[in-house]
Amino acid sequence: MPKTISYHTELIESLKEPSEAALYLEVVLEEGDPKMIKKAFFNIIEAQGGISDFSESFQEKFDRFDRKLQETGEIEFKLLQTLLESLGLKVGLMVTAS
């Protein structure tokens, strides 16, 4: 009988690829659900080794980001930018059809 891989395991494995992590986070941010945004960040952090592999400064900024997201449902841009850069990602813009 073939072994199956859980969805979560497969997702985390795919998020080790920076381009996959960027696309994943882009979709989640577009949807705008604070719970899903938090989960997406946790998944990407897990794919990069877990929160303990990041600096204390990153962990503090992530905690602040998470609190703000939970309290207001809003994202502080500068904090988002800093977290993304720590994950090897950056904010970009795209043209939408008008």
PASEBA-1860 file (N, C-alpha, C; in nm, 3 decimals):
! residues 98
1> MPKTISYH> 0.084/-0.118/0.000/0.000/0.000/0.000/0.089/0.124/0.000 ~ 0.067/0.219/-0.093/0.151/0.339/-0.099/0.128/0.430/0.022 ~ 0.236/0.489/0.066/0.225/0.586/0.175/0.173/0.717/0.120 ~ 0.091/0.784/0.200/0.039/0.915/0.159/0.108/1.024/0.238 ~ 0.119/1.138/0.177/0.178/1.255/0.242/0.063/1.349/0.275 ~ 0.064/1.400/0.396/-0.043/1.491/0.436/-0.035/1.620/0.355 ~ -0.148/1.686/0.343/-0.153/1.813/0.272/-0.056/1.912/0.335 ~ -0.057/1.918/0.467/0.028/2.015/0.538/0.175/1.988/0.508
9> TELIESLK> 0.215/1.863/0.514/0.354/1.827/0.486/0.393/1.867/0.344 ~ 0.305/1.840/0.250/0.331/1.875/0.110/0.336/2.028/0.093 ~ 0.246/2.098/0.161/0.246/2.245/0.154/0.377/2.302/0.207 ~ 0.418/2.256/0.325/0.542/2.306/0.386/0.660/2.278/0.294 ~ 0.664/2.161/0.236/0.773/2.127/0.144/0.774/2.222/0.024 ~ 0.657/2.252/-0.031/0.651/2.342/-0.147/0.690/2.485/-0.110 ~ 0.661/2.525/0.014/0.691/2.663/0.057/0.839/2.686/0.084 ~ 0.919/2.582/0.077/1.064/2.599/0.088/1.118/2.670/-0.036
17> EPSEAALY> 1.043/2.661/-0.145/1.079/2.730/-0.269/1.027/2.874/-0.259 ~ 1.117/2.975/-0.262/1.075/3.113/-0.244/0.964/3.159/-0.340 ~ 0.968/3.115/-0.464/0.864/3.159/-0.558/0.728/3.102/-0.518 ~ 0.724/2.981/-0.466/0.599/2.922/-0.418/0.548/2.996/-0.295 ~ 0.640/3.029/-0.204/0.601/3.103/-0.083/0.544/3.240/-0.121 ~ 0.606/3.305/-0.219/0.559/3.437/-0.262/0.419/3.429/-0.322 ~ 0.396/3.332/-0.409/0.263/3.316/-0.470/0.157/3.283/-0.366 ~ 0.190/3.193/-0.275/0.099/3.153/-0.167/0.059/3.274/-0.084
25> LEVVLEEG> 0.158/3.351/-0.041/0.130/3.466/0.043/0.055/3.574/-0.035 ~ 0.086/3.591/-0.161/0.015/3.688/-0.244/-0.135/3.658/-0.247 ~ -0.170/3.533/-0.269/-0.310/3.494/-0.275/-0.379/3.516/-0.140 ~ -0.312/3.477/-0.033/-0.371/3.492/0.100/-0.389/3.640/0.135 ~ -0.291/3.722/0.103/-0.303/3.866/0.132/-0.416/3.928/0.051 ~ -0.433/3.886/-0.074/-0.543/3.938/-0.156/-0.679/3.904/-0.096 ~ -0.691/3.784/-0.039/-0.817/3.744/0.022/-0.846/3.826/0.147 ~ -0.742/3.864/0.221/-0.757/3.957/0.331/-0.809/3.901/0.462
33> DPKMIKKA> -0.820/3.770/0.476/-0.868/3.710/0.601/-0.754/3.707/0.702 ~ -0.765/3.784/0.813/-0.656/3.790/0.911/-0.611/3.653/0.962 ~ -0.703/3.561/0.985/-0.666/3.428/1.035/-0.583/3.352/0.932 ~ -0.619/3.366/0.804/-0.545/3.299/0.699/-0.408/3.364/0.676 ~ -0.401/3.496/0.691/-0.273/3.565/0.677/-0.177/3.515/0.784 ~ -0.225/3.508/0.909/-0.142/3.458/1.018/-0.097/3.315/0.988 ~ -0.189/3.230/0.944/-0.157/3.091/0.915/-0.056/3.081/0.802 ~ -0.071/3.164/0.700/0.023/3.163/0.588/0.164/3.199/0.635
41> FFNIIEAQ> 0.175/3.300/0.719/0.307/3.337/0.772/0.364/3.222/0.855 ~ 0.282/3.160/0.940/0.329/3.046/1.019/0.378/2.934/0.928 ~ 0.306/2.906/0.820/0.347/2.800/0.728/0.480/2.832/0.661 ~ 0.497/2.955/0.617/0.622/2.995/0.551/0.738/2.990/0.651 ~ 0.712/3.036/0.773/0.815/3.032/0.877/0.852/2.886/0.907 ~ 0.752/2.800/0.915/0.779/2.657/0.938/0.863/2.599/0.825 ~ 0.833/2.637/0.702/0.909/2.587/0.586/1.054/2.631/0.591 ~ 1.080/2.742/0.658/1.218/2.793/0.669/1.285/2.749/0.798
49> GGISDFSE> 1.227/2.652/0.867/1.292/2.595/0.984/1.223/2.620/1.116 ~ 1.124/2.707/1.117/1.052/2.737/1.241/1.092/2.870/1.301 ~ 1.006/2.922/1.384/1.026/3.056/1.441/1.156/3.066/1.521 ~ 1.198/2.956/1.583/1.320/2.960/1.664/1.446/2.979/1.579 ~ 1.436/2.958/1.448/1.550/2.979/1.358/1.567/3.126/1.320 ~ 1.474/3.209/1.361/1.480/3.352/1.330/1.528/3.430/1.452 ~ 1.576/3.550/1.426/1.628/3.633/1.533/1.518/3.672/1.631 ~ 1.559/3.711/1.749/1.464/3.758/1.850/1.390/3.883/1.799
57> SFQEKFDR> 1.461/3.966/1.726/1.400/4.087/1.668/1.288/4.048/1.571 ~ 1.313/3.949/1.486/1.210/3.902/1.394/1.090/3.850/1.472 ~ 1.116/3.770/1.574/1.008/3.713/1.654/0.923/3.821/1.719 ~ 0.988/3.926/1.771/0.915/4.037/1.833/0.830/4.110/1.729 ~ 0.887/4.133/1.611/0.813/4.201/1.505/0.696/4.116/1.457 ~ 0.716/3.985/1.448/0.608/3.897/1.407/0.497/3.898/1.511 ~ 0.533/3.896/1.639/0.432/3.903/1.746/0.353/4.033/1.737 ~ 0.421/4.144/1.711/0.353/4.273/1.697/0.261/4.273/1.576
65> FDRKLQET> 0.308/4.218/1.466/0.230/4.205/1.343/0.104/4.123/1.371 ~ 0.121/4.011/1.440/0.009/3.921/1.471/-0.093/3.990/1.562 ~ -0.045/4.059/1.665/-0.137/4.130/1.756/-0.219/4.234/1.682 ~ -0.153/4.315/1.599/-0.221/4.420/1.522/-0.325/4.357/1.429 ~ -0.288/4.249/1.365/-0.378/4.179/1.274/-0.500/4.126/1.349 ~ -0.479/4.069/1.466/-0.590/4.017/1.545/-0.680/4.127/1.600 ~ -0.619/4.236/1.645/-0.696/4.343/1.708/-0.775/4.426/1.608 ~ -0.715/4.454/1.493/-0.778/4.547/1.399/-0.809/4.487/1.262
73> GEIEFKLL> -0.747/4.373/1.232/-0.762/4.314/1.100/-0.682/4.388/0.994 ~ -0.596/4.479/1.040/-0.516/4.560/0.948/-0.369/4.522/0.956 ~ -0.299/4.551/0.848/-0.157/4.521/0.838/-0.079/4.651/0.831 ~ 0.021/4.664/0.917/0.110/4.780/0.912/0.212/4.755/0.801 ~ 0.213/4.841/0.700/0.294/4.817/0.581/0.442/4.800/0.611 ~ 0.500/4.889/0.688/0.644/4.883/0.715/0.680/4.753/0.787 ~ 0.595/4.711/0.879/0.619/4.587/0.950/0.607/4.467/0.855 ~ 0.508/4.470/0.767/0.493/4.365/0.666/0.617/4.358/0.578
81> QTLLESLG> 0.663/4.472/0.535/0.781/4.479/0.449/0.903/4.419/0.519 ~ 0.922/4.451/0.645/1.035/4.399/0.723/1.027/4.248/0.738 ~ 0.908/4.198/0.770/0.891/4.053/0.786/0.915/3.980/0.654 ~ 0.861/4.033/0.546/0.881/3.971/0.415/1.028/3.965/0.378 ~ 1.100/4.073/0.402/1.242/4.076/0.370/1.318/3.971/0.451 ~ 1.279/3.952/0.576/1.343/3.850/0.660/1.316/3.710/0.607 ~ 1.205/3.694/0.535/1.169/3.564/0.477/1.221/3.549/0.334 ~ 1.298/3.649/0.288/1.353/3.643/0.153/1.253/3.685/0.046
89> LKVGLMVT> 1.152/3.759/0.086/1.047/3.806/-0.006/1.041/3.957/-0.002 ~ 0.969/4.017/-0.097/0.949/4.162/-0.092/0.816/4.197/-0.155 ~ 0.768/4.313/-0.118/0.640/4.363/-0.168/0.658/4.406/-0.313 ~ 0.560/4.375/-0.395/0.561/4.416/-0.535/0.425/4.466/-0.575 ~ 0.420/4.531/-0.688/0.295/4.583/-0.741/0.267/4.519/-0.876 ~ 0.140/4.509/-0.909/0.103/4.459/-1.039/-0.015/4.539/-1.093 ~ -0.026/4.544/-1.222/-0.134/4.615/-1.287/-0.254/4.521/-1.295 ~ -0.370/4.574/-1.260/-0.492/4.496/-1.273/-0.571/4.548/-1.394
97> AS> -0.652/4.464/-1.451/-0.734/4.506/-1.564/-0.836/4.607/-1.516 ~ -0.859/4.711/-1.595/-0.957/4.812/-1.551/-1.089/4.795/-1.617
END
